[in-house]
Amino acid sequence: DACLTPELASEITLQPVRRHGVDAAIFFSDIVIPLRLVGVDVDIQPGVGPVMGSAVRTAADVARLRAEHPAESLTPDVLAPVTDAVRLTTAALGSTPLIGFAGAPFTLAAYLVEGRPSRDHLAARTLMHADPGTWEALTRWAADLTGAFLRAQVLAGTSAAQLFDS
């Protein structure tokens, strides 16, 4: 919820700059925010991390995910909490650069397939090898989400963008 509350996301982003005088700020977000913004059932559980309402493991699951949660639904209105937070933060930073942040397509897809954090990504790797077409459809959809999420941050004022990958 803090990631989607512009004032909180901005404040959390600004704290390391104020406390440590770093030469750039990294936008405070979570890698699953684009999933949440398109309506995917995801909950951040304390001590666990992102947990999906249900895992996505078959071609039918991916087709349903893409149909029910199209990447095109990341409209400017849906992305407004993110872009508002970026604008608040860049205004407060002045000349200090702000680096945008998003989870890479592999990371989003792996969370969806595993259903939760995983150290070995066994279910994701299994899908990748057993059904490469389904894996490709899932990662292309995740790439569209990530691209729209990062693009919104850059257009709102970030100086650069970074992808976090598992």
PEZI-V566037 format. One record per helix or strand of 3 or more residues. SS is the DSSP state (helix for helix, strand for strand). FROM is the first residue (numbers start at 1). LEN is the number of residues. If there is no record, write none. Layout:
ss=(SS:SS)
from=(FROM:FROM)
len=(LEN:LEN)
This chain:
ss=(helix:helix:strand:helix:strand:strand:helix:helix:helix:strand:helix:helix:helix:strand)
from=(2:6:24:33:42:49:59:71:76:97:105:122:132:160)
len=(3:15:3:5:4:4:10:3:18:7:10:9:25:5)
